[in-house]
C-alpha cells in the first residue's frame, strides 16, 4: 500500500507540474513579446524635419512622386540591438574595410559579419534620400499601367535574361523569351517585373550562375533564379538546388513563376513591399494601407530578411532607377514608403576606416561606382571601385590633368594608393580641416564618450570627472532624451551628453592670457594681433628650424602642419601680422597656406628669383620637374596669371623652363608659352 500511495503521489505531482507549466508558458511567452503600434501616413509633412528637407528637393524634381511615412513605432536603439544581436545575420563582402567587418571574425561564402557602425549606416533611411537611392523605398507591387513587355525587354538588355529559351513542361515543349516569362510572373505574383529582374540579377549576376545553368553536377535540370533556400552554411549553390529539386523546378518557366510567387507571398504581399523592407524586417505581416494603423508583435519582426548583404537594397535602388529611366517612366506616379524610427541619432555616418583626426578626408559623390586607377589616366588599370559615400584621403589634389579629366591622388581606407577623377569627390564634413574648437568645458561626472550621438553608440572611452574637453560642435544632435555635443578629449573625438559638461571657456581665456608659447617657450600676450607694414611677394625661403604652419597669425591658431627644418616655402605676404610678440609671414607649403613666425624663415636664397607676374599665351602644363616627361601638376588655361619664382631655371627637351607658382602649386612651364 505504501508503494502504491507513493506512486499515486508522484503521478499527481507530475500532473500538477504539467498543468501549471501549460498555464504559465503562454503568459511568459506573451510577456516576452513586445507590442508596437505602426501607422502609414501620406505626405511629406508627416515625416520628421530632417527627412523633409531631402524629400522636398526630390519632389521639386519629380512632382508626380508621392511619399508615405511608415511610422514603425520602434526606437532606433531597439532596431539596432535586434539587428546586431545575432552574428552573421547582416554581412558585407569579406574584402571590405576592417571598419565594416565585425570583430567576431565570422565569414561564410565570401561574406563577413557586418560591424555595428556599417549596419547603422545602411539601416538609416536618411542616408539614401536622393533621386537614385530612394528607389530602395519604391513600392514594388505590379502596376499594369506602367509595367509592360517592352519595359521588361529594356530591363533585361545585355544580361543572360535577354534570350529566348525552349523548355519542357508537362510533356509539352514551349519556346518563350525570358521577358515574357517574367511579365507573366509579375502578373501572377502581383510583384513589379522590374523588381523581379533586379532580384534575379542581384542573386545570379548578369551572366547567370550555376544556380540557373541546369548543368550543376548532381542537380542537372534544376533551376533556382532567386537563390531561395541557398543558405550560407555549407555550399550555397547546392543548398539552393536541393531546394529547387524539392520544389520540382525542373524547367526555367516554373523556377521563375513559382519562385516569384514564393518571394511575393513570403515578402511583398506580407508587408515587406520595398527593397528596404526585404532586408530590414521592421514591419508587420500584412500590407499596411495609407491612413491605417496596426499592432505588431516583436516576435514577427527582425528575423524574416530576404538577404544578408547590408548593401543589397542600395544596389537594387540603382538598378531600379536605371530601369525606370530607360523606359521613360520616371515621371509616372511612383510611390515611396519610407520608415521612420523614434529617438534617431543626429546622423549615422558610414565608418571611414580612417582615424578620427585624419586630414584631407573626402567622400565619393557618384552613385555609379568610382574607379581607382593605377595612374592618372583612363588607360590606368582598375585597382578597385569605390561607391557613394565611401571615404578616401586625398594625398594630392589636382595631381594631373589627362584625357580631359583632372585627377586626384588618393589613398583608400584599405591602404590602396591610386588616382580618381576629382570631380567625384566632396570634402567630408567631419574632416579635421573643419574641426574648430568652439568652446572648452569640464566634465561634472564620469562621462561616456561615444562614437555616435546615441546611448547605443560605440563607447570610445570614459572621461573622468573634472577633465577638460574641447567642444567641436554644440547641439550636434538630440537623441534618447539628451542634447549631444561633439567634443575632443585627449586624442579621441566623439559625442557626449551636454548636461554633464560645464563650459569653462571664459575661465580658460582669463587664466591663459599670459602663458607659454608652444612655438618658442617664451611668455607672450595672446589675441592682440596688430597689422604691420606688409609686402606682397612670391619669393621662396627656407625654414631655419622646425616650425608650425598655423591657420591664423597667432600662437593659438590651428596647426595645419609642422614644416621640418630646411624646407622651402613660398612667401605670399611678408610681415602679414604681428601677434604674441612675433612678426608673421603668410606662406604656402605643400599645398597648405597659413602663417609662420618670420624669425624661423630665411629669405636669403642666393638665386635670381623674381616676383614678376606673366600670363599664359595658350593652355600649358605645369610640371613637377623641368622636362616634358615631368609629372603634370595641373593644366593652366590660356590667359591665366602665374608668378615667376625663377626665370630660366633649366633647359631641357629643347625648351627653356621657368619655375613658377600657380594656385599654390610650384612647378615648371616652358617659357615660350608665357608673355
C-alpha positions as CSV (number, residue, x, y, z in Angstrom):
1,X,0.0,0.0,0.0
2,X,2.8,2.4,0.9
3,X,4.4,1.8,-2.6
4,X,1.0,2.4,-4.3
5,X,0.4,5.5,-2.3
6,X,3.8,6.9,-3.2
7,X,3.2,6.1,-6.8
8,X,-0.1,8.0,-6.8
9,X,1.5,11.0,-5.1
10,X,4.3,11.1,-7.7
11,X,1.7,10.8,-10.5
12,X,-0.4,13.6,-9.1
13,X,2.6,15.8,-8.6
14,X,3.6,15.3,-12.3
15,X,0.1,16.1,-13.5
16,X,0.1,19.3,-11.4
17,X,3.5,20.4,-12.8
18,X,2.3,19.8,-16.4
19,X,-0.9,21.8,-15.8
20,X,1.0,24.7,-14.2
21,X,3.6,24.8,-17.0
22,X,0.8,24.9,-19.6
23,X,-0.9,27.8,-17.8
24,X,2.3,29.7,-17.2
25,X,4.1,29.2,-20.5
26,X,1.7,31.3,-22.6
27,X,1.8,34.1,-20.1
28,X,5.6,34.1,-20.1
29,X,5.7,34.0,-23.9
30,X,3.2,36.8,-24.1
31,X,5.2,38.9,-21.7
32,X,8.4,38.4,-23.6
33,X,6.9,39.7,-26.9
34,X,6.7,43.5,-27.1
35,X,3.8,45.2,-29.0
36,X,4.3,48.1,-31.3
37,X,1.7,50.4,-33.0
38,X,2.5,51.2,-36.6
39,X,0.9,53.7,-39.0
40,X,1.2,54.8,-42.6
41,X,0.6,58.4,-43.5
42,X,0.9,60.0,-46.9
43,X,2.6,63.4,-47.5
44,X,6.0,64.9,-46.8
45,X,4.6,66.9,-43.8
46,X,4.2,63.6,-41.9
47,X,7.9,63.0,-41.9
48,X,10.4,64.3,-39.3
49,X,12.1,67.6,-40.4
50,X,15.4,66.0,-41.2
51,X,13.6,63.8,-43.8
52,X,11.5,66.7,-45.2
53,X,14.4,68.8,-46.5
54,X,15.7,66.0,-48.8
55,X,12.2,64.9,-49.8
56,X,11.1,68.4,-50.7
57,X,14.1,68.6,-53.0
58,X,13.2,65.3,-54.7
59,X,9.6,66.4,-55.0
60,X,10.6,69.6,-56.8
61,X,12.3,67.4,-59.4
62,X,9.6,64.8,-59.7
63,X,6.2,66.4,-58.8
64,X,4.3,63.1,-59.6
65,X,6.1,61.1,-57.0
66,X,4.4,60.5,-53.6
67,X,5.9,59.7,-50.3
68,X,4.4,57.8,-47.3
69,X,5.9,57.9,-43.8
70,X,5.8,54.4,-42.3
71,X,5.9,55.0,-38.5
72,X,7.3,51.8,-37.2
73,X,6.7,52.5,-33.6
74,X,10.3,51.2,-33.0
75,X,13.0,53.1,-31.3
76,X,16.4,53.3,-33.2
77,X,18.1,51.6,-30.3
78,X,15.6,48.7,-30.4
79,X,16.1,48.1,-34.1
80,X,19.9,48.3,-33.9
81,X,20.0,46.0,-30.9
82,X,18.0,43.3,-32.8
83,X,20.0,43.7,-36.0
84,X,23.3,43.2,-34.1
85,X,22.3,40.6,-31.6
86,X,23.0,37.6,-33.9
87,X,26.3,37.4,-35.6
88,X,26.1,36.7,-39.3
89,X,22.5,38.0,-39.8
90,X,24.0,41.0,-41.6
91,X,27.0,40.7,-43.8
92,X,29.5,42.6,-46.0
93,X,31.9,41.3,-48.6
94,X,34.9,39.9,-46.8
95,X,37.3,42.2,-48.6
96,X,35.5,45.2,-47.1
97,X,37.4,47.7,-44.9
98,X,38.0,46.5,-41.3
99,X,35.7,49.2,-40.0
100,X,32.8,47.4,-41.9
101,X,33.6,44.0,-40.5
102,X,32.6,42.7,-37.1
103,X,35.4,41.8,-34.7
104,X,33.8,38.3,-34.3
105,X,35.6,37.1,-37.4
106,X,32.5,35.3,-38.8
107,X,33.0,34.7,-42.5
108,X,30.8,32.5,-44.8
109,X,30.5,32.2,-48.6
110,X,32.8,35.2,-49.2
111,X,30.9,37.5,-46.8
112,X,31.9,38.7,-43.3
113,X,29.7,39.6,-40.4
114,X,28.9,43.3,-40.6
115,X,30.0,45.8,-37.9
116,X,27.5,47.7,-35.9
117,X,28.5,51.0,-37.5
118,X,28.0,49.8,-41.1
119,X,24.7,48.2,-40.1
120,X,23.6,51.6,-38.6
121,X,24.6,53.4,-41.8
122,X,22.6,51.2,-44.2
123,X,19.7,51.0,-41.8
124,X,19.3,54.8,-41.5
125,X,16.8,55.8,-44.3
126,X,18.1,59.4,-44.2
127,X,21.3,58.4,-45.8
128,X,19.5,57.4,-49.0
129,X,17.1,60.2,-49.7
130,X,18.4,61.2,-53.1
131,X,16.9,60.7,-56.6
132,X,18.5,57.3,-57.2
133,X,18.9,55.6,-53.8
134,X,15.4,56.4,-52.8
135,X,14.3,53.6,-55.1
136,X,15.0,51.1,-52.3
137,X,11.8,52.5,-50.8
138,X,9.8,52.2,-54.0
139,X,6.6,50.3,-53.6
140,X,7.2,47.2,-55.7
141,X,3.7,45.9,-56.4
142,X,2.6,45.1,-60.0
143,X,1.0,48.0,-61.9
144,X,-0.5,47.3,-65.3
145,X,-0.4,51.0,-66.2
146,X,3.4,51.2,-66.2
147,X,4.6,47.6,-66.5
148,X,4.7,46.1,-69.9
149,X,6.6,43.7,-72.2
150,X,8.7,46.4,-73.9
151,X,9.8,47.7,-70.5
152,X,10.8,44.2,-69.3
153,X,12.8,43.7,-72.6
154,X,14.7,47.0,-71.9
155,X,15.3,45.9,-68.3
156,X,17.0,42.6,-69.3
157,X,19.0,44.0,-72.1
158,X,22.7,43.0,-72.1
159,X,22.1,40.2,-69.5
160,X,21.6,36.5,-69.8
161,X,17.8,37.1,-69.5
162,X,17.9,38.8,-72.9
163,X,17.3,35.5,-74.6
164,X,14.7,33.1,-76.0
165,X,14.6,29.6,-74.4
166,X,12.9,26.3,-75.1
167,X,11.8,24.2,-72.2
168,X,9.6,21.1,-71.5
169,X,6.6,21.2,-69.1
170,X,4.0,18.5,-68.6
171,X,5.3,16.6,-71.6
172,X,5.0,19.6,-73.9
173,X,7.7,21.8,-75.4
174,X,7.5,25.6,-75.3
175,X,9.6,28.5,-76.7
176,X,9.4,31.8,-74.9
177,X,11.6,34.8,-74.1
178,X,12.7,35.3,-70.5
179,X,10.9,38.7,-70.8
180,X,7.6,37.0,-71.5
181,X,8.0,34.7,-68.6
182,X,9.0,37.5,-66.2
183,X,6.0,39.6,-67.1
184,X,3.7,36.6,-66.6
185,X,5.4,36.0,-63.2
186,X,4.7,39.7,-62.3
187,X,1.0,39.3,-63.1
188,X,0.7,36.1,-61.1
189,X,2.7,37.2,-58.1
190,X,1.5,40.8,-58.1
191,X,5.1,42.0,-57.9
192,X,6.8,44.6,-60.2
193,X,8.5,42.8,-63.1
194,X,11.4,45.3,-62.8
195,X,11.8,44.2,-59.2
196,X,11.8,40.6,-60.4
197,X,14.6,41.3,-62.9
198,X,16.6,43.2,-60.3
199,X,16.3,40.4,-57.8
200,X,17.4,37.8,-60.3
201,X,20.4,39.8,-61.4
202,X,21.3,40.5,-57.7
203,X,21.2,36.8,-57.0
204,X,22.8,35.2,-60.0
205,X,24.6,38.1,-61.9
206,X,24.2,39.5,-65.4
207,X,25.7,36.3,-66.9
208,X,23.8,33.9,-64.7
209,X,25.4,31.4,-62.3
210,X,25.4,27.7,-61.7
211,X,22.1,28.1,-60.0
212,X,20.4,28.7,-63.3
213,X,22.5,26.7,-65.8
214,X,20.7,23.4,-65.3
215,X,24.1,21.7,-65.5
216,X,25.4,21.7,-62.0
217,X,26.8,18.2,-61.2
218,X,24.3,16.1,-59.2
219,X,21.5,18.6,-59.9
220,X,21.3,18.6,-63.7
221,X,18.0,20.0,-65.0
222,X,17.1,22.1,-61.9
223,X,16.9,25.9,-61.6
224,X,16.8,28.4,-58.8
225,X,16.7,32.0,-60.1
226,X,16.1,33.6,-56.7
227,X,18.5,31.5,-54.7
228,X,15.7,30.5,-52.4
229,X,17.0,28.1,-49.7
230,X,20.6,29.0,-50.7
231,X,21.8,29.4,-47.1
232,X,25.4,30.4,-46.4
233,X,26.2,27.4,-44.3
234,X,27.9,24.8,-46.5
235,X,27.7,25.2,-50.3
236,X,25.1,27.9,-51.0
237,X,24.5,26.7,-54.6
238,X,24.0,23.1,-53.6
239,X,21.6,24.2,-50.8
240,X,19.6,26.3,-53.4
241,X,19.5,23.5,-56.0
242,X,18.3,21.0,-53.3
243,X,15.5,23.4,-52.6
244,X,14.7,23.6,-56.3
245,X,14.7,19.8,-56.7
246,X,12.3,19.5,-53.7
247,X,10.0,22.1,-55.3
248,X,10.2,20.4,-58.7
249,X,11.7,23.3,-60.5
250,X,13.0,21.3,-63.5
251,X,12.5,24.0,-66.1
252,X,13.1,27.7,-66.2
253,X,9.4,28.7,-66.5
254,X,8.4,27.0,-63.2
255,X,11.5,28.2,-61.5
256,X,10.8,31.9,-62.4
257,X,6.9,31.8,-62.0
258,X,6.8,29.8,-58.8
259,X,10.0,31.5,-57.4
260,X,8.5,34.9,-57.9
261,X,5.2,33.9,-56.3
262,X,7.0,32.4,-53.3
263,X,9.1,35.6,-52.9
264,X,6.0,37.8,-53.3
265,X,3.8,35.7,-50.9
266,X,6.6,35.5,-48.3
267,X,7.7,39.1,-48.5
268,X,5.9,41.6,-50.9
269,X,2.4,40.6,-50.2
270,X,3.2,40.0,-46.5
271,X,4.0,43.7,-45.8
272,X,7.6,43.8,-46.9
273,X,6.8,45.6,-50.1
274,X,10.0,47.6,-50.7
275,X,13.6,46.5,-51.3
276,X,14.5,48.1,-47.9
277,X,11.8,46.1,-46.1
278,X,13.1,42.9,-47.8
279,X,16.4,43.4,-46.0
280,X,15.2,45.1,-42.8
281,X,12.2,43.3,-41.3
282,X,10.7,46.2,-39.3
283,X,7.1,45.8,-40.4
284,X,4.1,43.6,-39.7
285,X,3.0,40.5,-41.7
286,X,0.4,42.3,-43.9
287,X,0.5,45.3,-46.2
288,X,-0.4,48.5,-44.2
289,X,-2.7,50.8,-46.1
290,X,-2.3,54.6,-46.0
291,X,-4.1,56.2,-43.2
292,X,-4.4,52.9,-41.2
293,X,-2.7,51.6,-38.1
294,X,-1.8,48.1,-36.9
295,X,-0.3,46.5,-33.8
296,X,2.7,44.3,-34.4
297,X,4.4,41.8,-32.1
298,X,8.2,41.8,-31.9
299,X,8.1,38.0,-32.5
300,X,7.0,38.9,-36.1
301,X,9.9,41.2,-36.8
302,X,13.7,41.3,-37.4
303,X,14.2,37.7,-38.4
304,X,12.4,37.5,-41.8
305,X,15.1,39.0,-44.0
306,X,15.5,38.0,-47.7
307,X,19.2,38.8,-47.9
308,X,22.1,39.2,-45.5
309,X,24.1,41.7,-47.5
310,X,23.6,45.2,-46.0
311,X,24.3,46.9,-49.3
312,X,21.7,45.0,-51.2
313,X,18.8,47.5,-51.1
314,X,21.2,50.3,-52.2
315,X,22.5,48.2,-55.1
316,X,18.9,47.4,-56.1
317,X,17.9,51.1,-55.9
318,X,20.4,51.9,-58.7
319,X,19.2,49.1,-60.9
320,X,15.5,50.0,-60.4
321,X,16.2,53.7,-61.1
322,X,18.1,52.9,-64.3
323,X,15.3,50.6,-65.5
324,X,12.6,53.2,-64.9
325,X,14.8,55.9,-66.6
326,X,15.5,53.7,-69.6
327,X,11.8,53.0,-70.1
328,X,10.8,56.7,-69.8
329,X,8.6,56.2,-66.8
330,X,10.4,58.1,-64.1
331,X,7.7,60.8,-64.2
332,X,4.9,58.3,-63.6
333,X,3.0,58.3,-60.2
334,X,5.6,56.3,-58.3
335,X,5.1,55.8,-54.6
336,X,7.8,55.5,-52.0
337,X,7.2,54.0,-48.5
338,X,10.0,55.2,-46.1
339,X,10.3,54.0,-42.5
340,X,10.6,56.3,-39.5
341,X,12.1,55.4,-36.1
342,X,11.8,57.2,-32.8
343,X,14.9,58.6,-31.0
344,X,17.0,58.5,-34.1
345,X,20.6,59.8,-33.7
346,X,21.7,63.1,-35.3
347,X,23.4,61.1,-38.0
348,X,24.6,57.5,-38.7
349,X,27.7,58.1,-40.8
350,X,29.4,55.5,-42.9
351,X,32.5,54.3,-41.0
352,X,35.6,55.6,-42.8
353,X,38.3,53.2,-41.7
354,X,40.4,56.2,-41.1
355,X,41.5,57.7,-37.7
356,X,39.1,60.3,-36.4
357,X,41.7,63.1,-36.8
358,X,42.7,62.3,-40.4
359,X,43.2,65.3,-42.7
360,X,42.0,65.7,-46.3
361,X,39.2,63.2,-46.0
362,X,36.8,63.2,-49.0
363,X,33.5,61.4,-49.7
364,X,32.6,59.7,-53.0
365,X,29.6,61.6,-54.5
366,X,28.7,59.5,-57.5
367,X,26.2,56.6,-57.5
368,X,27.6,54.5,-60.4
369,X,30.9,53.5,-58.7
370,X,34.2,55.4,-58.9
371,X,37.2,53.5,-60.4
372,X,40.5,53.9,-58.7
373,X,43.3,53.6,-61.3
374,X,47.0,52.8,-61.2
375,X,47.9,56.0,-63.0
376,X,46.3,59.4,-63.6
377,X,44.7,58.3,-66.9
378,X,41.7,56.4,-68.2
379,X,44.3,53.9,-69.5
380,X,45.4,53.1,-66.0
381,X,44.4,49.6,-64.7
382,X,41.5,49.5,-62.2
383,X,42.7,48.8,-58.7
384,X,39.3,48.9,-57.0
385,X,35.9,50.5,-57.3
386,X,34.5,52.9,-54.7
387,X,30.8,53.6,-54.1
388,X,28.7,56.5,-53.0
389,X,29.6,57.9,-49.5
390,X,32.8,55.8,-49.2
391,X,35.7,57.9,-47.8
392,X,39.2,58.4,-49.1
393,X,42.2,60.5,-48.1
394,X,43.3,62.9,-50.9
395,X,47.1,62.8,-51.0
396,X,47.4,65.4,-53.8
397,X,44.5,67.4,-55.0
398,X,44.5,68.2,-58.8
399,X,47.5,65.8,-59.2
400,X,47.3,65.9,-63.0
401,X,45.0,66.7,-66.0
402,X,44.9,63.9,-68.6
403,X,42.2,62.7,-71.0
404,X,40.2,65.9,-70.2
405,X,40.0,64.7,-66.6
406,X,41.5,66.3,-63.5
407,X,42.8,63.5,-61.3
408,X,43.4,63.4,-57.6
409,X,45.9,61.1,-56.0
410,X,44.2,59.3,-53.1
411,X,44.5,56.6,-50.5
412,X,41.7,54.3,-49.6
413,X,40.8,53.1,-46.1
414,X,42.2,49.7,-47.0
415,X,45.6,51.3,-48.0
416,X,45.3,51.3,-51.8
417,X,47.1,54.2,-53.4
418,X,45.7,55.3,-56.8
419,X,44.1,58.0,-58.8
420,X,40.4,59.1,-59.3
421,X,38.5,61.8,-61.2
422,X,38.5,64.6,-58.7
423,X,35.0,65.9,-59.6
424,X,33.5,62.8,-58.0
425,X,34.9,63.6,-54.5
426,X,33.5,66.0,-52.0
427,X,35.3,67.3,-48.9
428,X,33.9,65.3,-46.0
429,X,32.1,67.3,-43.3
430,X,34.0,65.6,-40.4
431,X,37.5,66.0,-41.8
432,X,39.8,67.8,-39.4
433,X,40.0,70.7,-41.8
434,X,36.6,71.8,-40.5
435,X,37.0,70.9,-36.8
436,X,37.3,74.1,-34.9
437,X,37.2,74.3,-31.2
438,X,34.2,76.5,-30.3
439,X,34.4,76.2,-26.5
440,X,36.1,74.4,-23.6
441,X,34.3,72.5,-20.9
442,X,34.8,70.3,-17.8
443,X,33.0,67.1,-17.0
444,X,30.8,67.3,-14.0
445,X,30.7,63.5,-13.6
446,X,32.4,60.5,-15.2
447,X,31.1,60.7,-18.8
448,X,31.0,58.2,-21.6
449,X,32.4,59.5,-24.9
450,X,30.5,57.7,-27.8
451,X,31.2,57.3,-31.5
452,X,27.7,58.4,-32.4
453,X,25.2,60.7,-30.7
454,X,23.2,58.0,-29.1
455,X,23.2,56.0,-25.9
456,X,23.7,52.9,-28.1
457,X,26.7,54.4,-29.8
458,X,30.0,52.6,-29.6
459,X,31.9,53.6,-26.4
460,X,35.2,55.3,-27.3
461,X,36.3,55.9,-23.7
462,X,35.1,57.1,-20.3
463,X,36.2,60.6,-19.4
464,X,36.8,61.0,-15.6
465,X,35.1,63.8,-13.6
466,X,36.7,67.3,-13.8
467,X,38.5,66.6,-17.0
468,X,38.7,69.3,-19.7
469,X,37.3,68.7,-23.2
470,X,37.3,70.8,-26.4
471,X,33.8,71.3,-27.8
472,X,33.8,71.0,-31.6
473,X,30.1,71.3,-32.1
474,X,27.3,72.3,-29.7
475,X,23.8,70.8,-30.1
476,X,25.1,68.3,-32.6
477,X,22.1,66.1,-32.1
478,X,19.1,65.4,-29.9
479,X,18.6,61.7,-29.1
480,X,17.5,59.5,-26.2
481,X,16.4,62.5,-24.2
482,X,19.8,64.2,-24.3
483,X,21.3,67.1,-26.2
484,X,24.7,65.8,-27.6
485,X,27.9,67.8,-28.1
486,X,30.7,66.7,-30.4
487,X,33.9,67.0,-28.3
488,X,37.6,66.1,-28.4
489,X,39.2,64.6,-25.3
490,X,42.9,63.9,-25.5
491,X,43.3,62.2,-28.9
492,X,39.7,60.9,-29.0
493,X,36.7,62.6,-30.8
494,X,33.1,61.7,-30.2
495,X,29.8,62.7,-28.6
496,X,28.8,63.3,-25.0
497,X,25.5,64.3,-23.3
498,X,25.8,68.0,-22.8
499,X,24.1,68.0,-19.3
500,X,27.3,66.6,-17.8
501,X,29.5,69.4,-19.1
502,X,30.3,72.8,-17.6
503,X,31.5,75.5,-20.0
504,X,34.9,76.9,-18.8
505,X,35.8,78.9,-21.9
506,X,35.8,82.2,-20.1
507,X,37.9,80.8,-17.2
508,X,40.4,79.3,-19.6
509,X,40.8,82.6,-21.5
510,X,41.4,84.5,-18.3
511,X,43.9,82.1,-17.0
512,X,45.8,81.8,-20.2
513,X,46.2,85.5,-21.1
514,X,49.9,85.0,-20.4
515,X,51.2,81.5,-21.0
516,X,54.0,79.6,-22.6
517,X,54.1,80.0,-26.4
518,X,54.3,76.5,-27.9
519,X,56.5,77.7,-30.7
520,X,59.2,79.4,-28.6
521,X,58.8,78.6,-25.0
522,X,58.5,82.2,-24.1
523,X,55.7,84.0,-22.2
524,X,53.5,86.1,-24.5
525,X,50.3,88.0,-24.5
526,X,47.7,86.4,-26.8
527,X,45.0,87.6,-29.1
528,X,46.4,91.1,-29.7
529,X,47.0,90.9,-33.4
530,X,48.5,94.1,-34.8
531,X,48.8,94.8,-38.5
532,X,52.3,95.9,-39.7
533,X,53.7,97.2,-42.9
534,X,53.3,94.3,-45.4
535,X,54.6,93.5,-48.8
536,X,53.2,91.0,-51.3
537,X,55.8,88.6,-52.7
538,X,56.1,85.1,-54.0
539,X,59.8,84.5,-53.3
540,X,61.0,81.3,-51.9
541,X,62.5,80.9,-48.4
542,X,63.8,78.1,-46.2
543,X,62.9,77.2,-42.6
544,X,65.8,77.6,-40.2
545,X,64.3,75.1,-37.8
546,X,61.1,73.0,-37.4
547,X,58.2,75.4,-37.4
548,X,54.4,75.2,-37.1
549,X,52.3,76.5,-40.0
550,X,49.2,77.9,-38.5
551,X,45.7,78.8,-39.9
552,X,45.8,82.2,-38.2
553,X,48.6,84.6,-37.3
554,X,48.7,83.8,-33.6
555,X,50.2,81.1,-31.4
556,X,46.7,79.7,-30.6
557,X,46.0,79.4,-34.3
558,X,45.1,75.9,-35.5
559,X,48.2,74.0,-36.6
560,X,47.9,73.0,-40.3
561,X,51.2,71.1,-40.4
562,X,54.7,71.2,-39.0
563,X,57.3,72.2,-41.5
564,X,60.7,70.5,-41.0
565,X,64.0,72.4,-40.9
566,X,65.5,73.2,-44.3
567,X,62.2,73.0,-46.3
568,X,61.3,75.6,-48.9
569,X,58.2,77.7,-48.6
570,X,56.7,80.4,-50.8
571,X,56.1,83.7,-49.1
572,X,52.7,85.0,-50.1
573,X,52.9,88.1,-47.9
574,X,55.8,89.3,-45.8
575,X,55.0,90.8,-42.4
576,X,51.3,89.9,-42.7
577,X,50.7,90.5,-39.0
578,X,52.1,91.0,-35.5
579,X,50.8,88.9,-32.7
580,X,52.1,87.4,-29.4
581,X,55.3,89.3,-29.8
582,X,56.1,87.9,-33.2
583,X,56.0,89.1,-36.8
584,X,54.2,86.6,-39.0
585,X,54.7,85.8,-42.7
586,X,51.9,84.3,-44.8
587,X,53.4,81.4,-46.7
588,X,52.5,78.3,-48.8
589,X,53.9,74.9,-48.1
590,X,52.9,71.6,-49.6
591,X,49.5,72.8,-50.7
592,X,48.7,74.5,-47.4
593,X,48.6,78.3,-47.0
594,X,49.0,79.8,-43.5
595,X,51.2,81.7,-41.1
596,X,54.7,81.1,-39.6
597,X,56.8,83.2,-37.3
598,X,59.2,85.1,-39.5
599,X,62.3,84.6,-37.3
600,X,62.3,80.9,-38.4
601,X,62.3,81.7,-42.1
602,X,65.5,82.6,-44.1
603,X,64.8,84.6,-47.3
604,X,68.5,84.8,-48.3
605,X,68.0,82.2,-51.1
606,X,71.1,83.3,-53.2
607,X,69.4,82.9,-56.5
608,X,67.9,85.2,-59.2
609,X,64.3,84.8,-58.0
610,X,61.7,87.2,-59.4
611,X,58.2,88.0,-58.3
612,X,57.2,89.1,-61.8
613,X,53.8,88.0,-63.0
614,X,53.2,86.7,-66.5
615,X,50.3,85.4,-68.5
616,X,49.9,82.1,-70.4
617,X,49.7,82.5,-74.2
618,X,47.9,79.2,-74.5
619,X,46.9,76.2,-72.4
620,X,50.1,74.9,-70.8
621,X,51.0,72.1,-68.4
622,X,52.6,72.9,-65.0
623,X,55.1,70.1,-64.4
624,X,56.8,68.9,-61.2
625,X,60.2,68.8,-62.9
626,X,61.7,70.8,-65.8
627,X,61.2,68.3,-68.5
628,X,58.4,67.1,-70.9
629,X,58.2,63.8,-69.0
630,X,57.8,65.6,-65.7
631,X,54.6,64.8,-63.7
632,X,51.8,67.2,-64.6
633,X,50.6,69.1,-61.5
634,X,47.8,71.0,-63.3
635,X,46.9,72.3,-66.7
636,X,46.9,76.2,-66.8
637,X,44.4,77.5,-69.2
638,X,45.1,80.4,-71.7
639,X,45.2,83.9,-70.2
640,X,45.9,82.9,-66.6
641,X,48.5,84.8,-64.4
642,X,51.4,82.9,-63.0
643,X,54.1,84.2,-60.7
644,X,57.7,83.7,-61.7
645,X,59.9,82.2,-58.9
646,X,63.0,81.8,-61.0
647,X,63.5,82.7,-64.7
648,X,65.5,80.3,-66.9
649,X,65.6,77.8,-64.1
650,X,66.6,75.0,-66.6
651,X,67.0,74.0,-70.2
652,X,65.6,70.6,-71.2
653,X,64.0,68.9,-74.3
654,X,64.6,71.9,-76.4
655,X,62.8,74.3,-74.0
656,X,63.8,76.9,-71.5
657,X,61.8,76.4,-68.3
658,X,60.7,79.0,-65.8
659,X,59.9,78.0,-62.2
660,X,56.5,79.4,-61.4
661,X,53.7,79.3,-58.8
662,X,50.0,78.9,-59.8
663,X,47.1,78.2,-57.4
664,X,49.5,77.4,-54.6
665,X,51.3,74.8,-56.8
666,X,55.0,75.3,-57.6
667,X,56.4,73.8,-60.8
668,X,57.9,74.4,-64.2
669,X,56.5,75.6,-67.5
670,X,58.0,76.1,-70.9
671,X,58.9,79.8,-71.1
672,X,57.7,80.1,-74.8
673,X,54.1,79.9,-73.6
674,X,54.4,82.8,-71.3
675,X,54.2,86.6,-72.0
